[in-house]
Amino acid sequence: MSEAGDRQIARAPERSPLYGRRVASATQPTNLADLLERVLDKGIVIAGDITLSLGTVDILTLKIRLLIASVDKAQEIGINWWQSDPSLSSRARQLQAERDELRERVESLEARQRDELAERIESLEARLASGDQEQEAKEEPKSRRRRR
């Protein structure tokens, strides 16, 4: 391109037809605060895979997914893991304590039911065993009579 064309681009920033905002050109400086604001407002995703191979055998594969966004933008797209992380949220710590307490209660109830069921089975087995002995005792005289 000629120098005149280069100067024309450098003279004035162009306006975007869709939004009426100024479009950054090569000569318009963008400060770090503006750049950070744009990134956090829109969000940015960086994704990549790293594979460590020995010959043709993959030894290690790392899949990296990085999202950079503001808290509002993250919540807008459904990401809110910090609300359920016990190390970051007191509500999450409370919920974890309640969950642990409920697990202990369920385990104790299951153990009690298991013990009660074992006792009932032993009782029924004892009744069956005594019923078999009584039945054998009743059948023994009948078999003696038949032999005579």
C-alpha positions in Angstrom: 0.0 0.0 0.0 1.1 3.5 -0.5 2.1 6.0 2.2 -1.1 8.0 1.6 -3.2 4.9 2.3 -1.3 4.2 5.5 -1.8 7.8 6.6 -5.5 7.6 5.9 -5.9 4.7 8.3 -3.7 6.3 10.9 -5.6 9.6 10.8 -8.9 8.9 12.4 -10.4 5.8 14.1 -13.2 4.3 12.1 -16.7 3.9 13.5 -18.4 0.6 13.5 -21.6 0.6 11.5 -23.3 -1.7 14.0 -22.7 -0.1 17.3 -21.4 3.4 16.6 -18.3 2.7 18.7 -14.8 3.5 17.7 -12.9 0.6 16.2 -9.3 0.4 17.4 -6.8 1.1 14.7 -3.1 0.6 14.6 -2.5 4.1 16.0 -5.2 4.2 18.7 -3.6 3.0 22.0 -5.7 0.6 24.1 -4.8 0.8 27.7 -4.8 -2.2 30.0 -7.9 -1.2 31.9 -9.9 -1.0 28.6 -8.6 -4.3 27.5 -9.4 -5.9 30.8 -12.9 -4.5 30.9 -13.6 -5.9 27.4 -12.3 -9.3 28.3 -14.2 -9.5 31.6 -17.4 -8.2 30.0 -17.4 -10.6 27.1 -15.3 -13.4 28.6 -12.5 -15.3 26.9 -11.9 -19.1 26.6 -8.4 -20.5 26.2 -8.3 -24.2 25.4 -5.5 -26.6 24.6 -4.3 -30.1 24.9 -0.8 -31.2 25.8 0.3 -34.8 25.2 3.5 -36.4 26.4 4.4 -39.3 24.3 7.2 -41.8 24.3 7.5 -43.1 20.8 4.0 -43.8 19.7 2.6 -44.4 23.2 0.8 -41.5 24.9 2.0 -41.3 28.5 0.2 -38.2 29.7 -2.5 -36.0 28.3 -3.4 -32.7 29.8 -6.6 -31.0 28.7 -6.5 -27.3 29.6 -9.7 -25.2 29.6 -9.4 -21.7 30.9 -12.3 -19.2 31.1 -11.6 -15.6 32.0 -14.7 -13.6 32.8 -16.3 -11.4 35.4 -18.4 -13.0 38.1 -21.6 -11.6 36.6 -20.7 -13.1 33.2 -19.8 -16.4 34.7 -23.1 -16.6 36.5 -24.9 -15.6 33.4 -23.5 -18.6 31.6 -24.2 -20.9 34.5 -20.8 -21.1 36.2 -21.0 -20.7 40.0 -18.7 -23.3 41.5 -17.4 -20.8 44.1 -20.8 -20.8 45.8 -20.6 -24.5 46.6 -16.9 -24.7 47.5 -16.6 -25.1 51.3 -13.3 -23.3 51.4 -14.8 -20.2 49.7 -18.4 -20.1 51.1 -19.7 -20.3 54.6 -23.1 -21.5 53.3 -21.3 -24.3 51.5 -19.5 -25.2 54.8 -22.9 -25.3 56.6 -24.4 -27.5 53.9 -21.4 -29.9 54.0 -21.8 -30.2 57.8 -25.5 -31.0 57.4 -24.8 -33.5 54.7 -22.2 -35.2 56.9 -24.6 -35.3 59.8 -27.3 -36.9 57.6 -24.9 -39.5 56.4 -24.0 -40.5 59.9 -27.7 -40.7 60.8 -28.5 -42.9 57.8 -25.5 -45.2 58.6 -26.7 -45.6 62.2 -30.3 -46.3 61.1 -29.0 -48.9 58.6 -26.8 -50.5 61.2 -29.8 -50.7 63.7 -32.0 -52.2 61.0 -29.3 -54.7 60.1 -29.0 -55.8 63.7 -32.8 -56.0 64.2 -33.1 -58.1 61.0 -30.3 -60.4 62.1 -32.1 -60.9 65.5 -35.4 -61.7 63.7 -33.7 -64.2 61.4 -32.1 -66.0 64.4 -35.4 -66.1 66.2 -37.2 -67.5 63.1 -34.4 -70.1 62.6 -34.7 -71.1 66.3 -38.5 -71.5 65.9 -38.1 -73.5 62.8 -35.5 -75.7 64.4 -37.7 -76.3 67.5 -40.7 -76.9 65.2 -38.7 -79.5 63.3 -37.8 -81.3 66.5 -41.4 -81.3 67.7 -42.5 -82.6 64.3 -39.9 -85.4 64.4 -41.1 -86.2 67.9 -44.7 -86.5 66.7 -43.7 -88.6 63.7 -41.5 -91.0 65.7 -44.4 -92.7 67.5 -46.3 -93.1 64.3 -43.4 -94.8 62.6 -43.1 -97.2 65.6 -46.7 -98.1 65.3 -46.3 -98.8 61.6 -43.5 -101.2 62.2 -45.6 -103.3 64.6 
